[in-house]
Amino acid sequence: MKIKTLLLFLTLFSLYNINAQWLKVSKDKHHLVYENEKPFIWIGDTAWELFHRTTKDEVELYFSDRASKGFNVIQAVALAESDGIRTPNSYNEVPFIDENPLQPNEKYFEYVDWVINKAKDYNIYIALLPTWGDKWYKKWGSGPVIFTNNEIAEKYCEWLASRYKYQNNIIWILGGDRNPDTKKHIEIIRAMAKGLIKGDNGKHLISYHPGGDKSSSEWFHNEQWLSFNMAQTGHWRKHEKVFQMIKGNYKLQPTKPCINGEPQYEDIPVRFSLDNERFTDYDVREAAYWSILSGAFGHTYGNNNIWQMWKHGRKKILGARLPWNIAIHQPGSTQMGYVRKVFESRPFLEMIPDQQILSDYFGQDYNNIRTARGKDGSFIIAYIPNGQTARLRMQKLKADSVSGYWYNPREGTSKKIDTFVNPKTDMNFVPISRGERTDWVLILDDSAKKYPDPVKLNFIGNR
């Protein structure tokens, strides 16, 4: 009896603790999956200063909150933007001896080790940047430039990757908010990628975090080391047409997964100007649904107070105004969990973007409706940003009997749509409420599939 109980426990552990697995690119090259081929829907947060400006107690608080909200990736930097070479971390340690990247300070990196291991306790992956961009290209920022040649860049990254060779909750991200403007810069990034692969034998996925309005595909799409493309659509405009960059990356050959790794942040001023209004939870929801329904394999949230781990007594960057431990409760982050539930509730690996589901009007600018469907026609998901009527081609849904849900992405609630006969012609769908910033997600299913209500779903892989 004890043996049967143990076997049952091990089986359940393997099914539900899937975040303990290595990640890889899916067979169709558009997604990321766990080792067991289950979909990994990236819901990320940018905590760039995580290693530099936190204590262990603060990390526990942060990870606990993020895991409970459905985040499974945290983007953070080993050598931080805010004078991360010269200003010590919370334990009075700097990363290098005499600012030499080939002489790492073991005590500094022991804290990095601890944070990465603690993330694993919460089934969170760390999208780890070896360095912020000002350390190899000081276009702006505090610097100093310490990666002055390819050899230093390669050796540092080889050392770092070797340290985490067997740490399966790491994804490498090169770049650090920089575009490689010269051939020299491109070669430094290639040297870093070479070092990472030498250090961990190519065990981890690698991508590149560019500057605003750019994607890694512009320089590195054909590089073998680039596992997936990352875009930064940035903080410049309300209703940024993020779907255009994602759609462009989705169609590139050879096929590679793509994600929006830095869209507009909640509570950051538009165009970085304190004279402008700030992006809100609506803006981050809009970017998330527009991106994923256009082909992204997930999405990264950001918050102006959290990326810099701001609290009273620290210099305010870009008008930070809430201590980060308060800002974690702003509504946009909770709503990212609602995003995850929507897409985990349907066969995500089978979902493809398809604007032809809309029969006559996509909507321009802030009214743009985005749509996707299952390859087999068993479901349709549409994001309706302002409660406007959506007219759909119902022949795209390969079902005689249709059911579904109106899902409220603001509150994470749903209302079931009563089963009806599929007319196989154009059909209007009117949201429960309408008006500016009154967004809705329409989910239509083949009734025979009995897909679940997203509200009732537990996050896959998070405790």
N, C-alpha and C positions, 0 to 999 in steps of 0.2 A: 504493500500500500504506500509506503514511504517513497519507494522508487517511482511509482506512478505519479505521486504528488510532485516530486522533483522534476520529472519530465514535463509535466503540465506547466510548472513554473518557468522552466527554461523555454518552452514553446511560446508562452505568453510574453516573456521578456524579449525574445527575438522579434516578435510581431510589433510590440508597442514601444520598445526602446530603440527605435531605428535611428535616432540622431547619434547614436554611438558609432555609426558606420562611416566609412569613407564615402566621399561624394565622387561622382563621375558624370560625364556628359551622356545624355540619353542616346538611344539608338537612332532616333530621328534627328539628332544634333540640334534640336531647338530647346531642350530642357536640361535641367540637372536632376539626377536621381541618386538614391542611396544604392549601396551595393546590391540590395535585394530587388532593384529596379523600381521601387516605389518612388513616386514623384517627390522632389524636394522643391517646395514653393518658397523661395527666398523672401522673407519679410525682415528687412534690415533696419537698423538704426545707426546713425553716425554719432559715435562717441569718440571723436578723433583724439581727445586728450585723456582717454581712459587710463593709460599707463602712467601718465605724467602728473595728473592732478587729483588722484583719488587715494583713499586709504582702503584697507581691506574691508572695514565695516561698510564703507560707502559702496564698494563693489558688490558686496552681498545685497545691499538694498537695491541697487540698480538692476542687477541680474534678476533678482526675485520679481521685481516689478515688470521687467521686460518679458520674462518668460510667461508670467501670468497673462500678459496682454497678447501673446502669440508671436512675439519676435523670436526668430531663430538664428539671426545673424547680427553681429555687432561689428561695425567697421571702425578700426582703431589703428593708431600709428605707433610703431616702436620708438621712432625719433620724432617727437611731436613738433607741431607748427609753432607753438608759443614759446620760442626760445628753448626748445627741448634739448639742445646740446649743453647750454650753459646754466640754465635755471634748474636746480635739482627737483626731483620728484618729491612726493609727500614724505618720504623717508630720508630726505637730504642726500640722495644719490644721483649722480649724473651718469649718462650711459657709457662714457669713454674716459680713459686716462689721457690727459693732455689733449683732449678733442681729437684723438686719433682713432678712427673707426676700426683699425686693426688691433687696438688694445681695449677691448670691452671691459667694463666694470661689472664684475660678476654679481655684485649685490644689486645693482640696478636691474639686471636681467633676471635675477631670481624673483623679483617682484612681477616682472612680465610673465615668467613661468607660472607663478601662483594665480594670476588673473586668468590666464588661458585654461589652466586646470579647473579653476572655479567655474568658468563658463561651461565646461563640459558637465559639471554637476547639474547644470540647469538645461542641458541639451541645447546649448547655444554654440554656434560656430563663430570663430573670430576671423573676419576678413582683415588680414594683417598686412598693413603697409610697412615694409622694412624702414622706410623713411618718408618724411614729407618732402615735397618737391623743392623747397628752398635750400635743401642740403646738397642738391646736384645742379640746380639752376635757380639762382637767386634773382628771379625776375621781380619779386617783391618778397616781403617777409623778413624775418630776423636772421636767417641763415644760422651759422656760417656755411659756406660751401666746403664740405669736407670730402666729397666724392669728386676729386679733381681729375681722376683718370679711370679708364676701364678696369685696370688691374685692382685698384682699391675697391671699386664698386662690386666687382665679381667676388673678391675674397670675403668682403663683409657679408654679402648675401649667401655665400656658400657656408660661412660659419653659422649664420642665423638659421638657415634651412637645416643644417646638420643637427642643430640643437633641438629642432622640432620635427625631426625626421619621422618619428612614430606617433606624433600628435595628430590624431585624425580629425580634430575639429578646427583645422586651420585651412584657410583659402588665402593664397598670396595675391596681393594687389600692389602692383608697381605704380609709379607715377607720383601721386600726391598732389592733385590739383595743378598739374603743369602739362603744357603741350610741348613736345620736343621740337623746338623751333629750328634746330640746326642738325646737320648730320652728326656732329659730335654728341648731341643730346640723345639721338636715336641709338648711337653706338653704346652710350652709357647704360641705357635701358636694356639693350640686348645683353650687355655684360652682366647686369643684375639678374636677368632671366637665366642666363647660363649658370651663374653662381647658385641660384635657387635649385636648379635641376641637378647640378653636381652634388649639392648638399643633401638633398632628400631623395635622390634617384628618381625624380619626377613623380613622386607620390601624390603631390597636392595640385589642385587646380590653380591656374594663374590667370590674372587679368590685369587691366591697366586703367587707372583713374585719371582722366584727362581734366583740362580746364573747362570753363563754362562754354556751353553751346557746341561741344565737341564730343566725339566718340573715339574709343580706342581703335575702331576699324579704320580710321583715317590714315593711321601709320602702320598698324600692326596686324591687320586682319589676316594676312597670309603667313604670318610667323607661326611656326609649329608650336611654340611655347604658349601662345595665347589660347587658353581653353574656351573663353567666352568674351564677348564684347561688353564693355561698360560705357555708358553714356553719362554725361553730366549736362542736363538741360538747364540747370542753374536757377538763378534767383532774379532774373531780369524783368520778367513780364507776368502779369496776371493772365491766366488762360493760355499759358505757353503750349504750343501745339506739340507736346511731347510725342504724340503718336507718329509724327513725321519721321523723327530720328529712329524710333524703334522700328517702324515699318521698313525704313531703308536698310537697317541692319538685318532685319528678319529675312530680307530677300537676297542678301549677299551670297555669293558663292566663293569658296566652299561654305556650306552652311555651318553657322556657329550660334550657340545660344546668345541672347542679349538681354541686358537689364539696364534700367535707369538707376544709376548708383548715386546720383545727387540731383534731385529735382528741387523745386522751391521748398524751403524749410518753413515749418510753422513758426510764427512770431518773428520772422526776419523781415526787415523793411525791404520793400520792392526796390530793386536796383541799389540796394545797400544804403539808401539815403533815409535819414531819420525824418526828412520832410515828407516822405511818402507813407502811404498806408502799409500795413503789414500783411503778410500771407497768413491765412487762417486755416482751420481744419478743413473747410470746404476745398481750399486750393490743393491741399495734400491728398484729399480723397480723389479729386478730379484727376490729378496726375497719376495716381495709382491705377485707377480703373482704365483710364485712357491708355496707359502703358501696357498693362497686362492683356487687355483685350486686343491690342495691336501686335501681340506676339512676344512680349517680355516674359521671362520665366519666373518673375517675381517683381519686387519693388523695394526701394530703400526710402524710408521716412527720415526726416531730419527736423531738428528743433534748434533755433538759434541759441537757446540757453544751455542745451545739453551737449552740443558738439564741443563746446569750449569748457564744459563742466564749471559753469560760472556760479560763484556764490559771493556773498558780501565780503568785501576786502580785496577782491581781485579786480583788475582792470576790465572795464566793460568793452567788449568788442561788438561792433555793429548794433549797439543799443540793447545789449542784454539787460533784462529787467526782472527776471524771476530766478531765484536760486534753482539750480538744476534739479534738486530733490523735490521741488514744488512743480517745476515744469514737466516732470515725467507724468503728471496727472492732467496735462492739457488734452483736450478731446481728440486731437488728430491721432495721437499714438494709440489710444483705445480703438479708434476706428480702423487702424491697420489690422488689428485682429479680426475685425468683421470682414475685411478684404480677404484675409486668409481663409476664413470659413467658407465664403462664397466659392472660392476656387478649389478648395479641398473637398467640397461637397459633390463635385462632378468629376468625371474622369479627365484630369488636367492634361495628361499626356496625349489625350485624343482631341484636345481643343485647338482649333485653328481660327485665326482672325478672318472675318468674312464680312466686308461692308455691303456686299450684295444682298445680305439679308434685309437691308432697308430698301423699300421699294421706290421711294421717291425723294427723300430729303434727309441728308446726313446732319444738317445743321452746321452753321458756320461759327467759328470762334467759340464763344462760351456755350453755344447751343449744340455743339458737336456730339452726336450720339455715336457710340462705338459698339460694335457687335462682333461676336464670335460664336462658333458652333462646334459640336462634336463632329469628328470626321464621318461617323456613321449616321449623322443626322438625328441623334437621340436627344440632344439638348441645344438650346440657344441661350446665350446670356447677352443682355444689352444694358449698357449704362446710359441713363437719361439724365443729363446734368441739371435741368431746370423744370422738371415735371411736365415737359411737353409731350404731345401725343406722338407715339412711334408707330409707323406703318410698316409692317413686316411681311415678307414673302413667306407664307406658311408652308409652301412646298419645300422650303429648305429644311423643315422638320419632318423627318421620315417616320411619321407616326399617324395612325388613324385616330387615336385618342390622345388628347393633350391635357396636361395639368401643369402646375407650376406655382410660382410664388412672386409676389411683390416684396422685395427685400429693401428695408430701410437702412442705407449705409451710414446714416447719422446716428442711429440708435441701436443697430444690430437686431432689429425685430423684423418679423415677416408676416404677411397675410397670404393664406393659401388661395390660389386661383382654382375655382371649381372645375372639374373635368369637363371638357367639351370635345365635340367632334372636329377634327382638323378639316377646315374647308379647302385646303391646298390652294388657296388664292390669297391675295393681299388682305390684311386684316389690321385694323387699328387697335392699339392698346393705350388706354388713358390711365396714367398713374393715379394713385389714391389722392394725392395733392399736387398742386403745381405752383410755380412761381420761382423767381430767381433764387438760386442756391438750394432749391428744394429738389435734391437729386434722389433718384430711385434706380434700383437694379431690378430688371425684369428677367426672370428665369422661367423658361418654358421647356417642358420635358415630354418625352414619350412616356405616357402613363404606365406602360408595362414595365418600365425600368425601375419604378418605385425609388427614385433618387430621394435622398433625405432633405428635410428642411435644414438649411445651413445653421439656423439658430441652435439646433439640437446637437450640433457636432462638437466633439472635443478636438482640440488641436492634435494633429498627428505628431508624435515624437516629443512633445513637451510634457513635463510632469505636472 
